[in-house]
Amino acid sequence: MSTVESTPAKSEEELEIVGEFPCTQTQLRCWILNQLNPGNPALNVAVRWEIRGTFKASTIEAAFRKVIQRHEVLRTRFIEKDGQPFQQAVEKTDFKMVVIDLRNMPPEQREKRISSIGEETARAPFDLSKPGLFHVTLLMAENDRGFLLITAHQSCFDGWSIRVLGREVGEIAAAIDHGRTPVLPDIELQYGDYALWQEEYLGSYGFETEKAFWRERLTGAPYFEVPPDRPRGAVKTSHGDIISILLPLSFGDRMDAAARKNRVSLYSYGAAIMSAMLHRLTNAPTVLFGSQVAGREDTDLENLIGVFINNLVFRYDFTNDVSFAEHIRYANETLEAVLNHQRMPFNKLVELVNPIRDPSRNPLISINFNLQKAFLEDHRYGDFELISAPSQSPGVLYDLSFMMIGRPSGWRMNIEYNTDLFQKSTIEALLKLWQDTYEIALSNPDALLSSLVVPDCRPVTSKPREAHAAQLETILRTHPSVGDVAVVTEAHPARRVAAFVAPVPTLSGPIDRLPAVLMQYLATQLPPDAMPSDISILLSLPRTGGGTIDHASLHLRDPLPTAPAAPQPMPAESRVRKPDTDKIETLASLWSKILGVPSVRPEDDFFALGGHSLLALRLLSSIRERFDVKPTLELLFKEPTLEKFAAAIFETSEAPTTAEATPNPWELTTCKRGSGRSAVYTFNHPFLFYRLANELPDTVSVHNINMFNAKLDSELAQMSLEQIAKLAIDAMQIPPDTGSVAIVGLCVNGILAMEITRQLREAGVEVGFTVIIDAWAPGYFRSQPKIRQKRWNAERRIKRTIYFTRKLLSGRIPFIEYLKEFNLTLALLQKLGVSGGQYSPEEQANAEVTELLVRASRSYRPAKSKDPSVILLRSQANHPRARKLLFGWGDAVAKDTAVLDLKGWHEDSLSNDGIRELAAIVSRKLDG
C-alpha cells in the first residue's frame, strides 16, 4: 500500500476557518444518529467506479484535490455549541488518495481482494469533528484498469453528488493530462448558503402549510413493517447485506412503455408496484415506506456537492381489491401530493408526528424504496473511461431497502436487509415476489391485486385459539398502555403461550419496558402456571385481507438465554445513595427551561412533553456544563422520565460486596506437554481426542477442555454461547509464551470453537487455524424449507442404519451397542432396564453437555469474518453436499475453504485411522 504524496496533517490550531453555518436538517439527523452510535457505518456513502484506459494515479489525486477546493462541504467538520451542532468549512485539507497495487496478484485472488478492500473502505468510520469527511482508494488491477473506491459521510454527500463528482474528476484529470484548462460550471453558491436558506425557510409561512399537510397525512398512521424472521434486539443494529439480480434489457423497454401508457413516471410506476407487493405480502390495509428526493429544485444547486436529499413518507391505503391499472393511477395521485410537499425535512416530520420512541426501530418507517438511473454516467474523459459499478453495503439504516438501479447493461433489482432480522432465504423469496409483481402488472394490468399469490417466506404451524388465550387477551386489553393484543398458542408439545401487543399511540413510557410492565400486571391477576411465556411489542398487529388479526403471521420467538447470574452484589438499598434533592430540582429546572413547560414532575417523560432529538442534545450539553457527568442520548432514550434519568446519572454506588463466585464449569486436561511453543486445544470428547497427543510431534502440546464433571444447573443453561466460550478460554490458561494455537471441535463443539477463536484473536492470541468436524452453522438447517429438512433427515437415518448394520455384520460392534445407536431401540432398552442398554457415565455426561451447547448455539450468529484459516472436516454422517455448502457457514469462512473427508460415522471418524488423518492435517498446518 502506498500514497501518492505524504503531507503532514495540520493540527486543529492551524486550521483556518472560512465559514461557520447552521446544520441542515439532514445533517442534524446524521449528527444525532452518530451521537447514538459514533462512527456508525450505515451513515457512509460508498461508491465504486471502474477506470479503464491510460491514466496516472497522481493525476487522479490532483483532480480530487481540485474538486475538494471547489466544494466547501468536502472541507467541513462539525462542532457543538450549547448542545447545538454547527458546520465549519476550513481553507484546506490534506487529502491523500491511497493507492493499492494488485497487478501482481493472480486474477482469481485479485477479485476477492478487490471485494474485501471494498468492504473495509465502505465501513471505515469517520470522526465528524475532523474536516474532510471523504476518503478515496485507487486499486490498480491491471496497467489500464483500476477501481476507485470512494467513501463519504452522509452529512456532506448524497447520490446526486456522485454524478457531480464523476463529471468534475473526469474533466479535471483529462485537462491535466492534455495541458488545458478544465471546462467546469461556475459555482455561484456553497453548501453553507443552502443551510442558511433552509434555516430561514423553517420560520416562514410556507413551512406552516407543509406542517398542515403532513399532520393530516401521518398523525395516527400505523407503523408498517414486514414481520422479521428473528426477534428484534433492544436497540437497532446496522449489520446488513445486499442481494440483487440483473434484469434483461427487454424489461426496461416494457417498463418504459407501461409508464408512458399510464402517463406516470418510472419512479411512480415502481412505487405503485412496491406498495402493491407489500400489501399482498402482509395483508396490511395501510402500507407506509420511505423514499428520497434529490431536494435540488433550484438550478443553482444542481452543480453542488452536498447532502440535499430528503426522506419522504408514502402512505397507501387499500380499501378495495382493485386492478393493477387502477392502483397505479391512485398511487400516482398519492405520490404527486407528497412531492408537492417535499420541503418538510424528515427530522422536522418526526418532531411533528411525535411517534412512539422505540430504540430498536426507525421512527415512522422501517422500509425504504428507490428507483433511479445510475448517478454516474459511463463516460470517456480524454484517454480513460469512468464506469459505474455496484458498491458494497457499509451498513443498513432500514429493516429492508428496495432499490432499482438503471445502467446501460440493464435494470438491477437490489434488496438491502438487516441480517440480524432476516434470513437470506427470506430476502431471496422477496426478490422473486418483487419480480412476479412487475410481471403481472406488465403483462396483465387489468388483473386484480389479489391475483398476486404470495409465497410464504417463513412457513408457520397453525396455532389453535383456546379459552386461555382469550382470557389473556381480555386482561391485557384492560391495561391503559395496550391498544391491541393477540395471543397465540404454540402447536407443539411445549404448548408455549405468547402475547403480541400494539401499544396505544399516546404511550409515554419507554416501549422496551412495556413487556415487563405487562408481565407484572398479569401476575396480579393470574396464577404462575397461567402466565404467558413471552410478550412481544409490535407497533401494529398484522391483518388479513378481511381486516382481522393475522395470527398465522405472529411467530413465537425461540426462548433466548438470559445473561448469566454474575457474582451477586449486596442488596441495592445497602449500597446505593440516592441523588440529593438539590440536584433533582436543578435537573427539573433544566428540563422545564429546554422543553418550555412551567414544571416537570418526577414521572414526566421527556418526549411526551414535546422533547425531540435536537432538544435532547441541548439538554445533554446543559447537564454536562452544570454537573460533572456525561450522559448519552442513548441513556435518555432508555430512561426518558425525569426520575429514572436522574437516578441513572446521579446515583453513586459504594463498593459492592459480592457473593462467592460461581466455579468455572470447564476443566483443563493436558494430554501431552510438548517441547515447542505450538499447542492444540480440543473441546469435550476427551476419550476421543486423547489419542491425538500420541500421533502429533513431540514438539506440540495437546490439551482438552471439557465440562463432563460440571454441575449443569439452570444458571449455566441460561448462558449464551459467547459466555460459555469466555469461561472455556479462562480455563485454557494459555501461557503468555505460547506460539501458534490450533482449536479443534467436533459437532456442536465446532461451533463453540469458532467463537473461541474469535475471542482469542480479539485478545491478541495467535490462533493459527480452527478445525471443525461435522459442524453445521447454527440455524442453517432450520432455515431450509420443511420438505428439504424432512428429506435430509430421512437420508441421514437411512445412511446411519446402513453404516451401523454393516458394522454389526462385520463383527466390529456388539449387538447391544448397535441397538443403542438408534433412539427407538435405546429408549426400549432403558425402559426394560437392560443393563448394557444404559448410558455409561461418560456417555451420559457427553449427551448432557451436547444438549446444553446445542441450546446455546441456537441463538448464536457467527461473525462474517470470511476466515481463511478454518478447516472443515466431513465424516460419512454428512452428505457430500456439505462440501459444496461449506456446512452452511457462508461468510463466516472463506469461499475457498477446504472440506476434507474422514472415514467413519461422526464420532467413529475419530477412531485410530481417523485420528491419524486428523493428526496429519494438524501437523501439516502447524508446519506451515
TAFENLIN-V243754 format. One record per residue. SS is DSSP state (helix for helix, strand for strand, loop for the rest). Layout:
ss->SS
ss->SS
This chain:
ss->loop
ss->strand
ss->strand
ss->loop
ss->loop
ss->loop
ss->loop
ss->loop
ss->loop
ss->loop
ss->loop
ss->helix
ss->helix
ss->helix
ss->loop
ss->loop
ss->strand
ss->strand
ss->strand
ss->strand
ss->strand
ss->strand
ss->loop
ss->loop
ss->helix
ss->helix
ss->helix
ss->helix
ss->helix
ss->helix
ss->helix
ss->helix
ss->helix
ss->helix
ss->helix
ss->helix
ss->loop
ss->loop
ss->loop
ss->loop
ss->helix
ss->helix
ss->helix
ss->strand
ss->strand
ss->strand
ss->strand
ss->strand
ss->strand
ss->strand
ss->strand
ss->strand
ss->strand
ss->loop
ss->loop
ss->loop
ss->helix
ss->helix
ss->helix
ss->helix
ss->helix
ss->helix
ss->helix
ss->helix
ss->helix
ss->helix
ss->helix
ss->helix
ss->helix
ss->helix
ss->loop
ss->helix
ss->helix
ss->helix
ss->helix
ss->strand
ss->strand
ss->strand
ss->strand
ss->strand
ss->strand
ss->loop
ss->loop
ss->strand
ss->strand
ss->strand
ss->strand
ss->strand
ss->strand
ss->strand
ss->loop
ss->loop
ss->loop
ss->loop
ss->loop
ss->loop
ss->loop
ss->strand
ss->strand
ss->strand
ss->strand
ss->loop
ss->loop
ss->loop
ss->loop
ss->loop
ss->helix
ss->helix
ss->helix
ss->helix
ss->helix
ss->helix
ss->helix
ss->helix
ss->helix
ss->helix
ss->helix
ss->helix
ss->helix
ss->helix
ss->helix
ss->helix
ss->loop
ss->loop
ss->loop
ss->loop
ss->loop
ss->loop
ss->loop
ss->loop
ss->loop
ss->loop
ss->loop
ss->strand
ss->strand
ss->strand
ss->strand
ss->strand
ss->strand
ss->strand
ss->strand
ss->strand
ss->loop
ss->loop
ss->strand
ss->strand
ss->strand
ss->strand
ss->strand
ss->strand
ss->strand
ss->strand
ss->strand
ss->loop
ss->loop
ss->loop
ss->loop
ss->loop
ss->helix
ss->helix
ss->helix
ss->helix
ss->helix
ss->helix
ss->helix
ss->helix
ss->helix
ss->helix
ss->helix
ss->helix
ss->helix
ss->helix
ss->helix
ss->helix
ss->helix
ss->helix
ss->helix
ss->loop
ss->loop
ss->loop
ss->loop
ss->loop
ss->loop
ss->loop
ss->loop
ss->loop
ss->loop
ss->loop
ss->loop
ss->loop
ss->helix
ss->helix
ss->helix
ss->helix
ss->helix
ss->helix
ss->helix
ss->helix
ss->helix
ss->helix
ss->helix
ss->loop
ss->loop
ss->loop
ss->helix
ss->helix
ss->helix
ss->helix
ss->helix
ss->helix
ss->helix
ss->helix
ss->helix
ss->helix
ss->helix
ss->helix
ss->helix
ss->helix
ss->loop
ss->loop
ss->loop
ss->loop
ss->loop
ss->loop
ss->loop
ss->loop
ss->loop
ss->loop
ss->loop
ss->loop
ss->loop
ss->loop
ss->loop
ss->loop
ss->loop
ss->loop
ss->loop
ss->loop
ss->loop
ss->strand
ss->strand
ss->strand
ss->strand
ss->strand
ss->strand
ss->strand
ss->loop
ss->loop
ss->helix
ss->helix
ss->helix
ss->helix
ss->helix
ss->helix
ss->helix
ss->helix
ss->helix
ss->helix
ss->helix
ss->helix
ss->helix
ss->loop
ss->loop
ss->loop
ss->loop
ss->helix
ss->helix
ss->helix
ss->helix
ss->helix
ss->helix
ss->helix
ss->helix
ss->helix
ss->helix
ss->helix
ss->helix
ss->helix
ss->helix
ss->helix
ss->helix
ss->helix
ss->loop
ss->loop
ss->loop
ss->strand
ss->strand
ss->strand
ss->strand
ss->strand
ss->strand
ss->strand
ss->strand
ss->loop
ss->loop
ss->loop
ss->loop
ss->loop
ss->helix
ss->helix
ss->helix
ss->loop
ss->loop
ss->loop
ss->loop
ss->loop
ss->loop
ss->loop
ss->loop
ss->strand
ss->strand
ss->strand
ss->strand
ss->strand
ss->strand
ss->strand
ss->strand
ss->loop
ss->loop
ss->loop
ss->loop
ss->loop
ss->strand
ss->helix
ss->helix
ss->helix
ss->helix
ss->helix
ss->helix
ss->helix
ss->helix
ss->helix
ss->helix
ss->helix
ss->helix
ss->helix
ss->helix
ss->helix
ss->helix
ss->loop
ss->loop
ss->loop
ss->loop
ss->loop
ss->loop
ss->helix
ss->helix
ss->helix
ss->helix
ss->helix
ss->helix
ss->helix
ss->helix
ss->loop
ss->loop
ss->loop
ss->loop
ss->loop
ss->loop
ss->loop
ss->loop
ss->loop
ss->loop
ss->loop
ss->loop
ss->loop
ss->strand
ss->strand
ss->strand
ss->strand
ss->strand
ss->strand
ss->strand
ss->loop
ss->loop
ss->loop
ss->loop
ss->loop
ss->strand
ss->strand
ss->strand
ss->loop
ss->loop
ss->strand
ss->strand
ss->strand
ss->strand
ss->strand
ss->strand
ss->loop
ss->loop
ss->loop
ss->loop
ss->loop
ss->loop
ss->loop
ss->loop
ss->loop
ss->loop
ss->strand
ss->strand
ss->strand
ss->strand
ss->strand
ss->strand
ss->strand
ss->strand
ss->loop
ss->loop
ss->strand
ss->strand
ss->strand
ss->strand
ss->strand
ss->strand
ss->strand
ss->strand
ss->strand
ss->loop
ss->loop
ss->loop
ss->loop
ss->loop
ss->helix
ss->helix
ss->helix
ss->helix
ss->helix
ss->helix
ss->helix
ss->helix
ss->helix
ss->helix
ss->helix
ss->helix
ss->helix
ss->helix
ss->helix
ss->helix
ss->helix
ss->helix
ss->helix
ss->helix
ss->loop
ss->loop
ss->loop
ss->loop
ss->strand
ss->helix
ss->helix
ss->helix
ss->loop
ss->loop
ss->loop
ss->loop
ss->loop
ss->loop
ss->loop
ss->loop
ss->loop
ss->loop
ss->loop
ss->loop
ss->loop
ss->loop
ss->loop
ss->helix
ss->helix
ss->helix
ss->helix
ss->helix
ss->helix
ss->helix
ss->helix
ss->helix
ss->helix
ss->helix
ss->loop
ss->loop
ss->loop
ss->loop
ss->strand
ss->strand
ss->strand
ss->strand
ss->strand
ss->strand
ss->strand
ss->strand
ss->loop
ss->loop
ss->loop
ss->loop
ss->loop
ss->loop
ss->loop
ss->strand
ss->strand
ss->strand
ss->strand
ss->strand
ss->strand
ss->strand
ss->loop
ss->loop
ss->loop
ss->loop
ss->loop
ss->loop
ss->loop
ss->helix
ss->helix
ss->helix
ss->helix
ss->helix
ss->helix
ss->helix
ss->helix
ss->helix
ss->helix
ss->helix
ss->helix
ss->helix
ss->loop
ss->loop
ss->loop
ss->loop
ss->helix
ss->helix
ss->helix
ss->loop
ss->loop
ss->loop
ss->strand
ss->strand
ss->strand
ss->strand
ss->loop
ss->loop
ss->loop
ss->loop
ss->loop
ss->strand
ss->loop
ss->loop
ss->loop
ss->loop
ss->loop
ss->strand
ss->loop
ss->helix
ss->helix
ss->helix
ss->loop
ss->loop
ss->loop
ss->loop
ss->loop
ss->loop
ss->loop
ss->loop
ss->loop
ss->loop
ss->loop
ss->loop
ss->loop
ss->loop
ss->loop
ss->loop
ss->loop
ss->loop
ss->helix
ss->helix
ss->helix
ss->loop
ss->strand
ss->strand
ss->loop
ss->loop
ss->loop
ss->helix
ss->helix
ss->helix
ss->helix
ss->helix
ss->helix
ss->helix
ss->helix
ss->helix
ss->helix
ss->helix
ss->helix
ss->helix
ss->helix
ss->helix
ss->loop
ss->loop
ss->loop
ss->loop
ss->loop
ss->loop
ss->loop
ss->loop
ss->loop
ss->strand
ss->loop
ss->loop
ss->loop
ss->loop
ss->loop
ss->loop
ss->loop
ss->helix
ss->helix
ss->helix
ss->helix
ss->helix
ss->helix
ss->helix
ss->helix
ss->helix
ss->helix
ss->helix
ss->helix
ss->helix
ss->helix
ss->loop
ss->loop
ss->loop
ss->loop
ss->loop
ss->loop
ss->helix
ss->helix
ss->helix
ss->helix
ss->helix
ss->helix
ss->loop
ss->loop
ss->strand
ss->helix
ss->helix
ss->helix
ss->helix
ss->helix
ss->helix
ss->helix
ss->helix
ss->helix
ss->loop
ss->strand
ss->strand
ss->loop
ss->loop
ss->loop
ss->loop
ss->loop
ss->loop
ss->loop
ss->loop
ss->loop
ss->loop
ss->loop
ss->loop
ss->loop
ss->strand
ss->strand
ss->strand
ss->strand
ss->strand
ss->strand
ss->loop
ss->loop
ss->loop
ss->loop
ss->loop
ss->loop
ss->strand
ss->strand
ss->strand
ss->strand
ss->strand
ss->loop
ss->loop
ss->helix
ss->helix
ss->helix
ss->helix
ss->helix
ss->helix
ss->helix
ss->helix
ss->helix
ss->helix
ss->loop
ss->loop
ss->loop
ss->loop
ss->loop
ss->strand
ss->strand
ss->strand
ss->strand
ss->strand
ss->strand
ss->loop
ss->loop
ss->loop
ss->loop
ss->loop
ss->loop
ss->loop
ss->helix
ss->helix
ss->helix
ss->helix
ss->loop
ss->loop
ss->loop
ss->helix
ss->helix
ss->helix
ss->helix
ss->helix
ss->helix
ss->helix
ss->helix
ss->helix
ss->helix
ss->helix
ss->helix
ss->loop
ss->loop
ss->loop
ss->loop
ss->loop
ss->loop
ss->loop
ss->loop
ss->strand
ss->strand
ss->strand
ss->strand
ss->strand
ss->strand
ss->loop
ss->helix
ss->helix
ss->helix
ss->helix
ss->helix
ss->helix
ss->helix
ss->helix
ss->helix
ss->helix
ss->helix
ss->helix
ss->helix
ss->helix
ss->helix
ss->loop
ss->loop
ss->loop
ss->loop
ss->strand
ss->strand
ss->strand
ss->strand
ss->strand
ss->strand
ss->strand
ss->loop
ss->loop
ss->loop
ss->loop
ss->loop
ss->loop
ss->loop
ss->helix
ss->helix
ss->helix
ss->loop
ss->loop
ss->helix
ss->helix
ss->helix
ss->helix
ss->helix
ss->helix
ss->helix
ss->helix
ss->helix
ss->helix
ss->helix
ss->helix
ss->helix
ss->helix
ss->helix
ss->helix
ss->helix
ss->helix
ss->helix
ss->helix
ss->helix
ss->helix
ss->helix
ss->helix
ss->loop
ss->loop
ss->loop
ss->loop
ss->loop
ss->helix
ss->helix
ss->helix
ss->helix
ss->helix
ss->loop
ss->loop
ss->loop
ss->helix
ss->helix
ss->helix
ss->helix
ss->helix
ss->helix
ss->helix
ss->helix
ss->helix
ss->helix
ss->loop
ss->loop
ss->helix
ss->helix
ss->helix
ss->loop
ss->loop
ss->loop
ss->helix
ss->helix
ss->helix
ss->helix
ss->helix
ss->helix
ss->helix
ss->helix
ss->helix
ss->helix
ss->helix
ss->helix
ss->helix
ss->helix
ss->helix
ss->helix
ss->helix
ss->loop
ss->loop
ss->loop
ss->loop
ss->loop
ss->loop
ss->loop
ss->loop
ss->loop
ss->strand
ss->loop
ss->loop
ss->strand
ss->strand
ss->strand
ss->strand
ss->strand
ss->loop
ss->loop
ss->loop
ss->loop
ss->loop
ss->loop
ss->helix
ss->helix
ss->helix
ss->helix
ss->helix
ss->helix
ss->helix
ss->helix
ss->loop
ss->helix
ss->helix
ss->helix
ss->strand
ss->loop
ss->loop
ss->loop
ss->loop
ss->loop
ss->strand
ss->strand
ss->strand
ss->loop
ss->loop
ss->loop
ss->loop
ss->helix
ss->helix
ss->helix
ss->helix
ss->helix
ss->loop
ss->helix
ss->helix
ss->helix
ss->helix
ss->helix
ss->helix
ss->helix
ss->helix
ss->helix
ss->helix
ss->helix
ss->helix
ss->helix
ss->helix
ss->helix
ss->loop
ss->loop
